[in-house]
Amino acid sequence: MDTSSLFRPGSAQFVADPYPAYAELRRTGRALHHPATDQWLVTHHADVSALLRDRRLGRTYLHRFTHEEFGRTPPPAAHEPFHTLNDQGILDLEAPDHTRIRRLVAQAFTPRRVEELAPVVQRIAHGLVTDFVAVGGGDLLADVAEPLPVTVIAEMLGIPEADRHLLRPWSADICGMYELNPSEDTATRAVRAAVEFSEYLRGLIRERRRSPASASGSGPGPAPTSAPAPDLISALIAVHDTDGTRLTEQEMISTCVLLLNAGHEATVNTTANGWWTLFRHPEQLALLRAEPGLLPGAIEELLRYDTPLQLFERWVLDAIEVGGTVIPRGSEVALLFGSANRDPAVFDAPDTFDVRRPAAANRHLSFGAGIHYCLGAPLARVELAASFGLLLREAPRMRLLAEPRWKPGYVIRGLAALEVEV
């Protein structure tokens, strides 16, 4: 079928509410070709989950084929700085490079490090929420949702406080390239940000090689009561494999940028989108305020109900069959996370937002699956629990001032602002 009337990622109306279209796409088929983007749309939870784990697909094809062998046109030479940065991050690598780099990064970004970051997250969130309440509210997105994960990642990396204002603009420009069919202007901004961010991190890495540092411990809120752990850049420099192999400088730079980009976009959009969802479901918000113990499950429900990452792209390295449709090698599939998370075959009443939905049964795919499962998912959950918990407690009468508008991006889908009054 022609999917153009249903799947319209360039339409503001579609971006604001893609879920009715997803329902129609699921009823239509399991793999649907979309001519406008030359992608195969995969909409069902079982298929999306399976293909995330299928090694016949990859985030890249360059570990097996040249661009020409794969039937693709190489990116313009002017875009090379972006691809040098992006293509050395674990999100866009396949084995064996992915296996090696993720194993090394996991030595530095450990569950213990996330556990030790919990009081840091709580401290930063407390300062942001306290300030937000003190002035009577404002833009929840700009004043709480964005600065919390960016500050946490900056502290984790040991970015000096004076430089932290650079991070969000760099990240926003780089992430523009993840949208469907980005414009040349978007590419120009992404290349510039990639060059500037890479050079900044290169200098920081060389400085840390000379003198390993500790996390700064700065930021809003009371000072930490214990000595901070070594910053993550120093930890990445130190890790090595059993044969002595270490991360290259470019691999460290790409890892740091990925941690910022992937590590805050999901948290920012889940926070703002999540409060918009709660405001539209006042009975659920009242229930959550009355029973704070529901918060962990409610966070999983927010991640499912309005997914921050709507689409995840994979290349078909060897022909696959989905629902009787053969998708040939060289094709690109678009795994629609937002559709999978509303699939009635997996979720009871999938279009109902329910903070009591059991977390154990909430098998959403918002953090992916397989070897590319989000490395920062545990930290994102800590951040979401901190900000939602504090706002529920400290701003019990917070209310929406105006219906928000959505940013034009579809793949990383979020609000432009969320004006509230405390």
C-alpha positions as CSV (number, residue, x, y, z in Angstrom):
1,M,0.0,0.0,0.0
2,D,1.0,3.7,-0.3
3,T,1.9,4.6,3.3
4,S,2.3,8.3,2.5
5,S,-1.2,9.3,3.8
6,L,-0.5,7.7,7.2
7,F,3.2,8.0,7.9
8,R,3.9,11.8,7.6
9,P,7.0,12.6,9.8
10,G,7.2,16.1,8.2
11,S,3.7,17.0,9.3
12,A,3.2,18.9,12.6
13,Q,-0.1,17.2,13.0
14,F,1.4,13.8,12.7
15,V,4.3,14.7,15.1
16,A,1.8,15.9,17.7
17,D,0.0,12.6,17.7
18,P,1.3,9.8,15.5
19,Y,-0.5,7.0,17.4
20,P,-3.8,6.8,15.4
21,A,-1.7,6.4,12.3
22,Y,0.4,3.7,13.9
23,A,-2.8,1.8,14.7
24,E,-3.8,1.9,11.1
25,L,-0.3,0.9,9.9
26,R,-0.3,-2.1,12.3
27,R,-3.7,-3.2,10.9
28,T,-2.4,-2.9,7.3
29,G,0.7,-5.0,7.6
30,R,3.9,-6.0,9.3
31,A,6.5,-4.5,6.8
32,L,5.4,-1.6,4.7
33,H,7.5,0.2,2.2
34,H,7.5,4.0,2.5
35,P,8.6,5.6,-0.8
36,A,9.3,9.1,0.6
37,T,12.2,7.8,2.8
38,D,12.8,4.6,0.9
39,Q,12.4,2.6,4.2
40,W,10.5,-0.4,5.3
41,L,8.3,0.5,8.3
42,V,8.1,-2.2,10.9
43,T,5.3,-1.5,13.4
44,H,4.5,-4.6,15.5
45,H,6.2,-5.2,18.9
46,A,7.2,-8.8,18.2
47,D,8.9,-7.8,14.9
48,V,10.6,-4.7,16.2
49,S,11.9,-6.7,19.2
50,A,13.1,-9.6,17.0
51,L,14.9,-7.3,14.5
52,L,16.7,-5.4,17.2
53,R,18.4,-8.7,18.0
54,D,18.8,-10.0,14.4
55,R,22.4,-10.0,13.3
56,R,21.3,-9.9,9.6
57,L,20.7,-6.2,10.3
58,G,23.1,-3.6,11.4
59,R,23.5,0.0,12.4
60,T,26.2,0.2,9.8
61,Y,27.2,-1.9,6.8
62,L,30.7,-0.7,6.4
63,H,32.2,-3.6,8.4
64,R,31.1,-5.9,5.5
65,F,30.6,-3.7,2.4
66,T,31.8,-0.6,0.7
67,H,29.1,2.1,0.0
68,E,29.2,1.0,-3.7
69,E,28.9,-2.7,-2.9
70,F,25.9,-2.0,-0.8
71,G,24.3,0.1,-3.5
72,R,24.6,3.4,-1.5
73,T,26.1,6.7,-2.3
74,P,28.9,7.8,0.0
75,P,28.2,10.8,2.1
76,P,29.6,14.1,0.8
77,A,33.2,14.8,1.7
78,A,32.1,18.0,3.5
79,H,30.2,15.8,6.0
80,E,33.2,13.8,7.0
81,P,33.8,15.4,10.4
82,F,30.3,14.4,11.5
83,H,30.7,10.8,10.3
84,T,34.2,10.5,11.9
85,L,32.6,11.5,15.2
86,N,29.3,9.6,14.8
87,D,30.6,6.4,13.3
88,Q,33.1,5.6,16.0
89,G,30.4,5.6,18.7
90,I,29.0,2.2,19.8
91,L,25.5,3.1,18.7
92,D,26.7,3.0,15.1
93,L,29.1,0.2,15.2
94,E,28.8,-3.6,14.8
95,A,31.0,-6.4,15.9
96,P,33.9,-6.8,16.3
97,D,34.5,-3.1,16.9
98,H,31.2,-2.6,18.8
99,T,32.0,-5.6,21.1
100,R,35.5,-4.3,21.9
101,I,34.5,-0.7,22.5
102,R,31.4,-1.5,24.6
103,R,33.3,-3.9,26.7
104,L,35.9,-1.2,27.5
105,V,33.3,1.5,28.1
106,A,31.4,-0.8,30.4
107,Q,34.5,-1.1,32.6
108,A,34.3,2.7,33.2
109,F,30.6,3.2,33.1
110,T,29.7,0.6,35.7
111,P,26.5,-0.1,37.7
112,R,28.5,1.0,40.7
113,R,29.3,4.4,39.1
114,V,25.5,4.9,38.4
115,E,24.8,3.9,42.0
116,E,27.4,6.5,43.2
117,L,25.9,9.1,41.0
118,A,22.4,8.7,42.6
119,P,23.1,11.3,45.4
120,V,24.7,13.6,42.8
121,V,21.5,13.4,40.7
122,Q,19.4,14.0,43.7
123,R,21.4,17.0,44.7
124,I,21.3,18.6,41.3
125,A,17.5,17.9,40.9
126,H,16.8,19.3,44.3
127,G,18.6,22.5,43.5
128,L,16.8,22.9,40.1
129,V,13.3,22.1,41.6
130,T,13.8,24.3,44.6
131,D,14.7,27.3,42.4
132,F,11.8,26.5,40.0
133,V,9.3,26.4,42.9
134,A,10.8,29.6,44.4
135,V,10.1,31.7,41.3
136,G,6.6,30.2,40.9
137,G,7.3,28.0,37.8
138,G,8.2,28.8,34.3
139,D,9.3,26.6,31.4
140,L,9.7,23.2,32.9
141,L,11.6,22.0,29.9
142,A,14.3,24.7,29.9
143,D,14.5,25.1,33.7
144,V,14.4,21.5,35.0
145,A,14.1,18.8,32.2
146,E,17.1,20.0,30.2
147,P,19.7,21.1,32.8
148,L,19.3,18.0,35.0
149,P,20.8,15.3,32.6
150,V,23.2,17.8,31.0
151,T,24.6,18.8,34.4
152,V,24.8,15.2,35.5
153,I,26.7,14.1,32.4
154,A,28.9,17.2,32.6
155,E,29.8,16.3,36.2
156,M,30.3,12.7,35.3
157,L,32.7,13.6,32.5
158,G,34.4,16.3,34.6
159,I,33.5,19.2,32.3
160,P,34.4,22.5,33.9
161,E,31.3,24.4,35.0
162,A,32.3,27.5,32.9
163,D,32.1,25.4,29.7
164,R,28.9,23.5,30.3
165,H,26.8,26.0,28.4
166,L,28.4,24.7,25.2
167,L,27.1,21.2,25.5
168,R,23.4,21.5,24.8
169,P,23.8,23.6,21.6
170,W,26.5,21.2,20.3
171,S,24.3,18.2,21.1
172,A,21.2,19.7,19.5
173,D,23.1,20.5,16.2
174,I,24.6,17.0,16.0
175,C,21.3,15.3,16.8
176,G,19.6,17.1,13.9
177,M,21.4,14.6,11.6
178,Y,19.4,11.8,13.1
179,E,16.1,13.1,11.6
180,L,14.8,11.7,8.4
181,N,16.3,13.4,5.3
182,P,18.2,16.2,7.1
183,S,18.7,19.4,5.1
184,E,22.1,20.7,4.0
185,D,21.8,23.5,6.5
186,T,21.2,20.9,9.2
187,A,24.3,19.0,8.0
188,T,26.4,22.2,8.0
189,R,25.5,22.9,11.7
190,A,26.1,19.3,12.6
191,V,29.6,19.3,11.0
192,R,30.5,22.5,12.8
193,A,29.3,21.2,16.1
194,A,31.2,17.9,15.5
195,V,34.5,19.8,14.8
196,E,34.1,22.1,17.8
197,F,33.0,19.4,20.3
198,S,35.7,17.0,19.1
199,E,38.4,19.6,19.5
200,Y,37.2,20.5,22.9
201,L,37.1,16.9,24.1
202,R,40.5,16.2,22.5
203,G,42.0,19.0,24.7
204,L,40.3,17.7,27.8
205,I,41.5,14.1,27.2
206,R,45.1,15.3,26.7
207,E,44.8,17.3,29.9
208,R,43.5,14.3,31.8
209,R,46.3,12.1,30.5
210,R,48.7,14.5,32.2
211,S,46.6,14.8,35.3
212,P,43.6,12.5,36.0
213,A,40.8,14.4,37.7
214,S,37.9,13.7,40.0
215,A,34.3,14.6,39.2
216,S,33.8,18.2,40.0
217,G,31.0,17.9,42.5
218,S,29.7,21.3,41.5
219,G,26.2,22.3,40.6
220,P,23.1,23.5,42.4
221,G,22.2,22.1,45.9
222,P,24.2,21.2,49.0
223,A,27.8,20.1,48.5
224,P,28.5,16.3,48.4
225,T,29.5,14.7,51.7
226,S,32.0,12.3,50.3
227,A,34.9,12.5,47.8
228,P,33.7,12.2,44.2
229,A,34.8,9.3,42.0
230,P,37.3,9.8,39.2
231,D,35.6,11.5,36.3
232,L,34.6,9.3,33.4
233,I,37.1,10.6,30.9
234,S,39.9,9.7,33.3
235,A,38.3,6.3,33.7
236,L,38.0,5.8,29.9
237,I,41.7,6.6,29.6
238,A,42.6,4.0,32.2
239,V,40.5,1.0,31.0
240,H,42.2,-1.7,28.9
241,D,41.4,-5.2,27.6
242,T,43.2,-8.3,28.8
243,D,45.6,-8.0,25.9
244,G,46.4,-4.3,26.9
245,T,44.2,-2.8,24.1
246,R,42.9,0.6,25.0
247,L,40.4,3.0,23.5
248,T,41.8,5.3,20.8
249,E,41.5,9.0,21.3
250,Q,38.7,9.2,18.6
251,E,36.8,6.3,20.3
252,M,36.9,8.2,23.6
253,I,35.7,11.4,21.9
254,S,32.9,9.6,20.2
255,T,31.9,7.8,23.4
256,C,31.7,11.0,25.4
257,V,29.6,12.7,22.7
258,L,27.3,9.7,22.5
259,L,26.9,9.7,26.3
260,L,25.8,13.3,26.2
261,N,23.5,13.0,23.1
262,A,21.8,9.7,24.0
263,G,22.2,10.2,27.7
264,H,20.1,13.4,27.9
265,E,17.7,13.4,25.0
266,A,15.6,10.5,26.4
267,T,15.5,12.0,29.9
268,V,14.6,15.5,28.6
269,N,11.8,14.4,26.4
270,T,10.4,11.8,28.8
271,T,10.3,14.5,31.5
272,A,8.5,17.2,29.4
273,N,6.4,14.8,27.4
274,G,5.6,12.9,30.6
275,W,4.3,16.0,32.5
276,W,2.2,16.9,29.4
277,T,0.7,13.4,29.6
278,L,0.1,13.7,33.3
279,F,-1.6,17.1,32.9
280,R,-3.9,15.5,30.3
281,H,-4.7,12.7,32.7
282,P,-5.5,14.5,35.9
283,E,-7.0,11.5,37.7
284,Q,-3.7,9.6,37.1
285,L,-1.7,12.6,38.3
286,A,-3.8,12.8,41.5
287,L,-3.3,9.0,42.0
288,L,0.5,9.4,41.6
289,R,0.6,12.3,44.1
290,A,-1.4,10.3,46.6
291,E,0.7,7.2,46.2
292,P,4.4,8.0,45.6
293,G,5.2,4.3,45.7
294,L,3.7,4.1,42.2
295,L,6.5,6.3,40.7
296,P,8.8,3.5,39.4
297,G,6.0,1.9,37.5
298,A,4.7,5.2,36.4
299,I,8.1,6.1,34.8
300,E,8.0,2.9,32.8
301,E,4.5,3.7,31.7
302,L,5.5,7.2,30.7
303,L,8.4,5.8,28.6
304,R,5.9,3.4,26.9
305,Y,2.9,5.7,26.4
306,D,4.8,8.5,24.7
307,T,8.1,7.2,23.5
308,P,11.0,9.8,23.4
309,L,12.7,7.9,20.5
310,Q,10.1,7.1,17.9
311,L,12.2,5.4,15.2
312,F,15.4,3.4,15.1
313,E,17.0,2.7,11.7
314,R,18.8,-0.5,10.7
315,W,20.4,-1.7,7.5
316,V,19.5,-5.0,6.0
317,L,22.8,-6.9,5.6
318,D,21.3,-10.1,4.4
319,A,17.7,-10.5,3.1
320,I,15.1,-11.0,5.7
321,E,11.4,-11.9,5.7
322,V,8.9,-10.1,7.9
323,G,5.3,-11.2,7.8
324,G,5.7,-12.9,4.4
325,T,7.4,-9.9,2.9
326,V,11.0,-10.3,1.8
327,I,13.1,-7.2,2.4
328,P,16.2,-7.4,0.3
329,R,19.8,-6.7,1.2
330,G,20.7,-3.0,1.0
331,S,17.3,-1.9,2.3
332,E,16.8,0.2,5.3
333,V,14.2,-0.6,8.0
334,A,12.6,1.9,10.3
335,L,11.7,0.2,13.5
336,L,8.8,2.2,15.0
337,F,9.2,2.2,18.7
338,G,6.2,4.3,19.3
339,S,4.0,1.9,17.4
340,A,5.5,-1.2,19.1
341,N,4.8,0.3,22.5
342,R,1.1,0.7,21.7
343,D,0.7,-2.8,20.2
344,P,-2.4,-4.5,21.6
345,A,-0.9,-7.9,21.1
346,V,1.5,-7.1,24.0
347,F,-0.2,-4.4,26.1
348,D,-3.7,-4.5,27.6
349,A,-5.5,-1.3,26.6
350,P,-2.4,0.1,25.0
351,D,-3.9,3.6,24.4
352,T,-4.8,4.0,28.0
353,F,-2.3,5.7,30.3
354,D,-2.2,3.8,33.6
355,V,0.3,4.5,36.3
356,R,-0.8,1.3,38.0
357,R,0.3,-0.8,35.0
358,P,2.7,-3.4,36.4
359,A,6.3,-2.5,35.7
360,A,7.2,-6.2,35.3
361,A,4.6,-6.6,32.5
362,N,5.5,-3.3,30.8
363,R,7.8,-4.7,28.1
364,H,8.3,-1.4,26.3
365,L,11.2,-1.0,23.8
366,S,12.0,2.7,24.5
367,F,15.6,1.8,25.4
368,G,16.0,-0.6,22.5
369,A,17.1,-4.3,22.8
370,G,20.0,-6.5,21.8
371,I,23.6,-5.3,21.6
372,H,22.5,-1.7,21.2
373,Y,20.4,-1.6,24.3
374,C,20.8,1.8,25.8
375,L,23.9,1.8,28.0
376,G,22.6,4.8,30.0
377,A,19.1,3.4,30.8
378,P,19.8,2.9,34.5
379,L,21.1,6.5,34.8
380,A,18.1,7.8,32.9
381,R,15.7,6.0,35.4
382,V,17.6,7.5,38.3
383,E,17.3,11.0,36.8
384,L,13.6,10.6,36.0
385,A,12.8,9.3,39.5
386,A,14.6,12.2,41.1
387,S,12.9,15.0,39.0
388,F,9.4,13.5,39.0
389,G,9.6,12.6,42.7
390,L,10.7,16.1,43.7
391,L,8.2,17.9,41.5
392,L,5.3,15.7,42.7
393,R,6.3,16.5,46.3
394,E,7.5,20.1,46.2
395,A,5.0,21.4,43.6
396,P,1.7,19.6,44.4
397,R,-0.4,22.2,42.7
398,M,1.6,22.7,39.6
399,R,-0.6,23.4,36.6
400,L,-0.3,23.9,32.9
401,L,-0.5,27.5,31.6
402,A,-0.8,26.8,27.9
403,E,-1.0,23.9,25.6
404,P,2.6,23.2,24.4
405,R,3.8,22.9,20.8
406,W,6.0,20.2,19.5
407,K,9.5,20.7,18.0
408,P,9.5,19.8,14.3
409,G,11.7,16.7,14.7
410,Y,10.0,13.4,14.6
411,V,12.7,10.7,15.3
412,I,13.7,12.4,18.6
413,R,10.3,13.7,19.5
414,G,9.8,16.3,22.1
415,L,8.1,19.5,23.2
416,A,9.5,23.0,22.4
417,A,8.5,24.3,25.9
418,L,6.2,23.4,28.8
419,E,5.0,26.5,30.6
420,V,3.6,25.8,34.1
421,E,2.7,27.7,37.2
422,V,3.5,26.5,40.7
